[in-house]
Amino acid sequence: MKKIDKKPTVSSEEIRQLVVARLRSFPSGKKLSIGSDGEFSKDELIARVNEGDSIGKKIIEIQLSYLRSFKEDTSSWLEA
């Protein structure tokens, strides 16, 4: 019998909530520069993620990329 690996699926809403939670942990009063798109406060970034505009999507991509690399680094460290 063929074994099927089922990876847990995560909805786009759950990803959005995760990114918003991570953004809430950023220090207040600081701004984050997003290349040529400008500087954004924590509250502006949260609003953009919730709106789902191009900046919000870019922030989600950045956060997911960070989390994936963190997972890979942690996995290799634990295997050593």
C-alpha positions in Angstrom: 0.0 0.0 0.0 1.3 3.4 -0.9 2.0 5.7 2.0 0.8 9.2 1.6 2.5 11.9 3.6 -0.1 14.5 4.6 1.4 17.8 5.5 -0.9 20.1 7.6 -2.4 22.7 5.4 -2.4 26.3 6.6 -5.0 28.7 5.3 -4.1 32.2 3.9 -6.1 33.6 6.9 -3.9 31.7 9.4 -0.8 33.0 7.6 -2.1 36.5 7.7 -2.9 36.2 11.4 0.6 34.8 12.1 2.3 37.7 10.2 0.1 40.3 12.1 1.1 38.7 15.4 4.7 38.8 14.5 4.4 42.5 13.4 2.7 43.3 16.7 5.9 42.2 18.5 8.0 44.9 16.6 9.0 47.9 18.7 6.7 50.9 18.5 8.1 54.1 17.2 10.4 52.4 14.8 9.9 52.3 11.0 10.7 49.5 8.6 12.0 50.4 5.1 10.6 48.4 2.2 13.0 49.2 -0.6 11.8 51.9 -2.9 8.3 51.6 -1.4 9.1 53.7 1.6 9.2 53.5 5.3 6.3 52.1 7.3 5.4 52.0 11.0 4.3 48.8 12.7 0.6 49.9 12.6 0.9 50.8 8.9 2.4 47.4 8.1 -0.4 45.6 10.0 -3.0 47.6 8.2 -1.4 46.8 4.8 -1.3 43.1 5.6 -4.9 43.2 6.7 -5.9 45.1 3.5 -3.9 42.6 1.3 -2.4 45.3 -0.9 1.0 44.9 -2.6 3.0 46.1 0.5 1.0 43.7 2.7 1.7 40.8 0.3 5.4 41.7 0.2 5.5 41.7 4.1 3.8 38.3 4.2 6.4 36.9 1.7 9.3 38.4 3.7 8.0 36.9 7.0 7.3 33.5 5.4 10.8 33.5 3.9 12.3 34.3 7.3 10.3 31.5 9.0 11.3 29.0 6.4 15.0 29.8 6.7 14.7 29.7 10.5 13.1 26.3 10.3 15.9 25.0 8.0 18.7 26.4 10.2 17.1 25.0 13.3 16.6 21.6 11.7 20.2 21.3 10.6 21.3 22.4 14.1 19.2 19.8 15.8 20.4 17.1 13.5 24.1 17.8 14.4 
